[in-house]
Amino acid sequence: MFVKVCGLSTPESVQEAVDAGADAVGFVLTASPREVSPEQVRILLPLVPSTVNAVGVFRHEPAADAVATARAAGLEWVQLHGHRTADDVKTVHDAGMHLIRAVTMGATQDEFADLGEDVFLIDAAVPGSGESWDYSSVREKGLDGREWLLAGGLEPGNVAFAASAAGAWGVDVSSGVEASRGVKDLAKIRAFVEAAKA
C-alpha cells in the first residue's frame, strides 16, 4: 500500500512520516492553513530521502505556474487539484516532473479518464472536510490497473477498511493526522502509516 502524508510543515512531522515508512510527503504550496513557502520546502527537503517522493500540492493555479513554484521549491512531483486537461499533464511532463492529478468524487465521468498522469487521486466530494464517505463507491469508476490514491476522511482507525472497500492502490492523508487544523500529531502520523501498511 502506497502511503502519502500531506500538509507537512515542520522538520519533526517530515521526519516522523519518513521514519514511519511513508512513500510520499506533501507540501501545500497554495492558500491553506497548511501552506508553506518554496523557501520552507527547501529547508525541509534534506530530511526526505530519495526513496520518498516529495510533492508540491496546488489547487487552481495554472499548470505552468505550479511547475515554476515547485521548481523553486526544489520538487520533482506536482499534485494538481481542480479541473485539468491533457495539456496540463503535458505541461508538467515537459518540465521533467511527475504528476498526481486529483479529482473529487463529485467530478464528471470525463475527469476520471486517464490523461497520462503518473498517479491519480480521488478525494471526497467536499475535499478537506475530514468526513468519511462511501469509499466502496469508487469501485464503480473502473480504475482497475491504474495507480491511484484514496483521500478524504481517512484516519488511523478507518484507513485499512476504506482502502480495502475502495480497492485503492494507495492512500493520502492530511487532516486525519492532525492535533488541530494545520498542526500534525506525530503519533497519529505513525499510527496511520502503520495501519495502512498492515
C-alpha positions in Angstrom: 0.0 0.0 0.0 1.5 3.3 -1.1 1.1 6.0 1.6 1.3 9.8 1.2 1.2 12.1 4.2 0.3 15.6 3.1 0.3 19.1 4.6 3.7 18.7 6.4 5.4 21.9 7.6 7.9 21.1 10.3 11.1 19.1 10.5 9.5 16.9 13.1 6.5 16.0 11.0 8.5 15.3 7.9 11.0 13.1 9.9 8.1 11.2 11.6 6.4 10.4 8.2 9.7 9.3 6.7 10.7 7.2 9.7 7.2 5.6 9.8 7.6 4.4 6.2 5.6 6.9 4.1 6.2 6.6 0.4 5.5 10.3 -0.3 5.2 13.5 1.6 3.2 16.5 0.5 3.9 20.2 0.9 1.0 22.6 0.3 2.1 25.5 -1.9 -1.4 27.0 -2.3 -3.7 29.1 0.0 -4.4 26.8 3.0 -4.0 26.6 6.8 -1.2 24.1 5.8 0.5 26.4 3.3 4.3 26.6 3.2 6.6 28.7 1.0 9.1 27.3 -1.5 11.8 28.5 0.8 10.4 26.4 3.7 10.2 23.4 1.5 13.9 23.8 0.5 14.8 23.7 4.3 12.7 20.5 4.8 13.8 18.6 1.7 17.1 17.4 3.1 15.0 15.3 5.5 13.3 13.5 2.7 15.4 10.5 1.3 15.5 9.9 -2.5 13.3 6.8 -2.0 10.4 9.0 -0.8 8.5 11.3 -3.3 8.3 14.9 -2.2 5.2 16.5 -3.7 4.1 20.1 -4.2 0.3 20.5 -3.9 -1.6 23.1 -5.8 -5.3 23.9 -6.2 -6.4 26.0 -9.1 -3.1 27.5 -10.2 -2.3 27.1 -13.9 -0.1 24.1 -14.5 2.8 26.3 -15.7 2.7 28.4 -12.5 2.6 25.2 -10.4 5.6 23.9 -12.2 7.5 27.1 -11.7 6.7 27.2 -7.9 7.5 23.5 -7.5 10.8 24.0 -9.2 11.6 27.0 -6.9 10.9 24.7 -4.0 13.3 22.0 -5.4 10.5 19.5 -6.0 10.1 17.0 -8.9 6.5 16.0 -8.1 3.4 18.2 -8.6 -0.1 17.5 -7.4 -2.9 19.4 -9.2 -6.4 19.7 -8.0 -9.3 21.2 -9.9 -10.5 20.6 -13.5 -7.4 19.6 -15.5 -6.7 18.7 -19.1 -4.3 16.6 -21.1 -2.4 19.8 -21.9 -1.9 20.3 -18.1 -0.4 16.8 -17.9 1.8 17.6 -20.8 3.0 20.8 -19.3 4.1 19.0 -16.1 5.8 16.2 -18.0 7.5 18.5 -20.5 9.1 20.2 -17.5 10.6 16.9 -16.5 8.3 16.5 -13.5 5.8 13.8 -12.3 2.1 14.5 -11.7 -0.5 13.4 -9.3 -3.9 14.6 -10.7 -6.6 14.9 -8.1 -10.4 14.9 -8.6 -13.3 14.7 -6.2 -16.0 12.1 -6.2 -18.3 14.8 -7.5 -16.3 15.3 -10.7 -17.7 14.4 -14.1 -17.0 10.9 -15.5 -14.8 12.5 -18.2 -12.5 13.7 -15.4 -11.9 10.1 -14.3 -10.4 9.3 -17.6 -6.7 8.5 -17.7 -5.0 11.7 -19.1 -1.5 10.2 -18.7 -0.8 11.4 -15.2 1.7 9.3 -13.1 -0.7 8.9 -10.2 -4.5 9.6 -9.9 -6.1 10.8 -6.7 -9.7 10.6 -5.7 -10.9 12.9 -2.8 -14.2 13.2 -1.1 -16.9 15.3 -2.8 -16.1 18.0 -0.3 -12.2 18.0 0.0 -10.7 19.0 3.3 -13.9 18.3 5.2 -12.3 15.4 7.1 -15.5 13.5 6.8 -15.6 9.8 5.8 -17.8 8.8 2.9 -18.9 5.7 0.9 -15.4 4.5 -0.1 -16.8 1.4 -1.9 -18.5 3.7 -4.4 -15.1 4.3 -6.1 -15.2 0.8 -7.5 -17.9 2.0 -10.0 -15.3 4.3 -11.6 -13.4 1.5 -13.3 -9.9 2.3 -12.1 -8.5 -1.3 -12.3 -4.9 -1.3 -13.4 -4.3 2.4 -12.6 -2.1 3.7 -9.8 -4.5 5.8 -7.7 -4.7 7.2 -4.2 -7.8 7.4 -2.0 -8.2 10.5 0.1 -10.8 12.3 2.2 -11.8 11.5 5.8 -9.1 8.9 6.3 -7.5 8.5 9.8 -5.6 5.6 11.6 -8.8 3.9 12.7 -10.5 3.6 9.3 -7.7 3.6 6.6 -7.4 -0.2 6.3 -11.2 -0.6 5.9 -11.5 2.3 3.5 -8.6 1.3 1.3 -10.0 -2.3 1.1 -13.6 -1.1 0.4 -12.4 1.1 -2.4 -9.8 -1.2 -3.9 -7.2 1.6 -3.6 -3.6 1.3 -4.8 -2.6 3.9 -2.2 -3.9 6.4 0.4 -3.3 10.1 1.1 -3.9 11.8 4.5 -3.7 15.3 5.9 -6.4 16.3 8.4 -6.7 12.8 9.7 -3.3 13.0 11.3 -3.7 16.5 12.9 -3.9 17.6 16.5 -5.6 20.8 15.3 -6.2 22.3 11.9 -2.8 22.5 10.2 -0.9 21.1 13.1 0.3 17.5 12.7 0.1 14.9 15.5 3.3 12.8 15.3 1.8 9.7 17.0 -1.2 9.9 14.5 1.2 10.1 11.5 3.0 6.9 12.7 -0.3 5.1 13.5 -1.8 6.0 10.1 1.2 4.7 8.1 1.4 1.5 10.1 -2.3 0.9 9.8 -2.3 1.5 6.0 0.8 -0.7 5.5 -0.6 -3.5 7.7 
